[in-house]
């Protein structure tokens, strides 16, 4: 889209490689969402006419850009769990923007992690490494 303000939604944090859709806002240009964003899925019929097709620019046009990603990691809590997770980011020289953890009475830790990546491939590599950590049960990418 040319000469129109385009921004990425904070609810689903789309990154290159995701399937995306544009939402024409009232006065703020176009907001890009992932097609699996809960806000797009639950959009009223009245607002659906504001959705437009969108696609990523060629990779050479996005060189050096970083995109916010958020993961929810579910694991059996244990000593050293956070160290093991943070080591994956350290090895890749990726700063963690936010990390929040809580543990249920049943001993299940929910760890919310926000960080920046350059591509979906980089994100998928991080997810695969986290999956290999002892006691990790599941990983979800936030979708709104």
N, C-alpha and C positions, 0 to 999 in steps of 0.2 A: 504494500500500500504506500503510495507516494503522497507527500504533503498532508498527511493525517497523523495526528498524535497516536502512537501505538505504545501500549504498556502491557506488561505481563501481570496477570492476576496473582495476588498473594495467596489466594485460597488454594490453588493447585500447583503453583510454581512450574509452569511448562518449561522444558528444556529441549534443545534441538534433538530431533529423533522422535519426540512425542507426536501423536496425532493431535492437531490443534484446530480450534475454531475461533473466529473473531466475534465479539459482541459489540455492536455499535451503541455507545453510551450516549447519554444526554449531555452534550457539551464537553465531553472529555476525550473524544476520539474513539478509538477501538481498543478494547481490552482482550488480550489473547488468553484463552483457557485451554486446558487439556480437554479432549472430547469425553473423557471419563470423569470430569470434575462433577462433584455432587451438585454444585450450583447450576451447571448446565443441564444435568440429568433432571433436576427438579424444577427447571424453569417453567413458568406458566406459558400456556399457549399464546397469551397476549404478547409476551416478550420474545417468543421463538422467532418471530419475523425479523428481529434485530440481529440474528445470527448470520454471519457471512463465512464463506469458505476462506481458509487461511493456510499458508504453507511456509515452511522455513526457507530462508535465503540459502543460496549455495554456501557450502562450508567455508570457502575462501573469503566470503563476506563477513563471517562471524569470528574470524581468527582473533584470539585473545579475549573474547568475551566470556564472562562467567555467569552462571545462572544458579539461583537459589534452589536447593533441593531439601526436602524434609523426609526423614524416615522415622517410622515407629518400629522399634526392635522389641520383641517379646522373648524373654529368656528366664530360665530358672536362676534366681539370684545366687551369687556366690562371690567370695572374695576374689578380686582381680578381674571381674567381668568388665568394668568400665575401662580399666587399663588395657585389656585385650582389644576392646573396641577402638579406643583412642589411638592405639599403636597403628592400626590400619590407616588412619588419617595422617598420622605423623610420617609414616613410610612414604606416603604419596605427596607430602608437603601441602596438605589441605588443611586450612584453618577451620575449626568448628565454630560456627557463629553462635549457636545456642545448644545446650544439652540439659535435658530435664529428665530425672529418673524418679520413679516411685515403685514401691514393692507392695504387692497385695499380701493379705494375711496368709495366703496359700504359698507365698514365696515366689510369685511370678513378678519379675521386674519388667516394667514398661519404660523404655528409654526413647525419648524423642530427641532427634538430632537434626540440626539445621546446618547446612554447609553449602559451599559453592562448587559447581562442577562446570566443565566446558562442554560436555556432551552426555548423551544417554549412555554411550559406551563406557565412559568413565564412571558414571553412576552404577551401571550394571556390574562393573568390576568391583566396586566397593561393596555392593550388596552380596556378591558371590563370596568375597573374603569374610564378611561378617557372618554369613551362613555357616562357614566352616568353624566358627568359634564354638568351643565346648559350651553346652547348655543353651545355645540360642535355639528357640523353637520356631519363630516366624518373624518375617520382616514385611512391613507394608510401607508403600510410598503414600504420603498423605494426598488425598484427592478432594480437599475442600472441607 
